Amino acid sequence: MQTILGSGGAIGNLLAKELTAFTSKVRLVARNPTRVNENDELFPADLLDASRVSEAVAGSDVVYLTVGLPYDSRVWQRQWPTVMQHVIDACLAHQSRLVFFDNVYMYDKDSIPHMTEKSRIEPPSRKGKVRAQLVRMIDKAMADQSLRALIARSADFYGPDASNGLLNLLVLEDMAKGKKPKWQGDVHKIHSFTYTPDAAKATAILGNTAGAYGQVWHLPTSAERWTGQQFIETAAALYGTKPACMLLRPWMLRFGGLFSRTIAELVEMQYQYNQHYFFDSERFCREFGFTPTTYEAGMKAVLASRYSDFHQRA
């Protein structure tokens, strides 16, 4: 049995499909889980409830923690450590291996221009401090209690189901709706994006590779060093529109944050968009012979899957 805690969403659904290459028993755990594969086992649970987490993990060889909490640092500070402790405790009790799907928020600000698995952990943001705390919890459980775990780390992501990904949300969706695409930060800086189907496939591979445990892995991400301008120009060429864009300047985010908590939370992450942001996944790609999807191919797939008029307008 392999179990996904926090099934659904941009990663959970794709991961459920990928796991069928390794097991015939997949358990999907969420408040209201929805079947992805015909034989999926559905297990409703709140991950803030320790007893339900333990029941959900029971009988699992591998547990994937892919839950996404609301994008609110107050919620993260209050709930993430509790969720992680419940999951660690359950994995230890049932001798299950843990795969934590992570992001890059815990990295030091000066590491952002070229991130590797060895980049320094010293986050400048509140949300980053929470992510660093979660990593320390896993490391401590591995060192003190022999937890078998690995961290699968992703850059900002995009893909057919990544409706909240910034490349999807600000560029591809606006363009498809006939609106001027937007960009957060400096449009001339490099910014890496991880393609969700690649991330899900790689996470399944890692979870089923015994030698991958006890390590941090950067999930496969195109090594192309594209700037925001290049993403916008390519999207415009694919969709047959002009490559104009609107820059979301800091004052605009602060003003928008007065009316939207999500926008307000973007302000402290602005440092990731005002400098180069390159996510190096060479180690995974070399180890597993994996070639990441190119940005142009990934953007084509997003547009084709989400917008029925894409081929007519391209």
Buried (B, 14 or more C-beta within 10 A) or exposed (E): BBBBBBBBBBBBBBBBBBBBEBBEBBBBBBEEBEEBBEEBBBBEBEBEEBEBBBBBBBEBBBBBBBBEBEBBBEBBBEBBBBBBBBBBBBBBEBEBBBBBBBBBBBBBBEBBEBBBBEBEBBBBBBBBBBBBBBBEBBBEBBEEEEBBBBBBBBBBBBBBBBEEBBBBBBBBBBBBEEEEBBBBBBBEBBBBBBBBBBBBBBBBBBBBBEEBBEEBBBBBBBBBEBBBBBBBBBBBEBBEBEBEBEEBEEEBBBEBBEEEEEBBBBEBBBBBBEBBBBBBBEBBBEBBEBEBBBBBEBBBBBBBEBBEEBEEEE
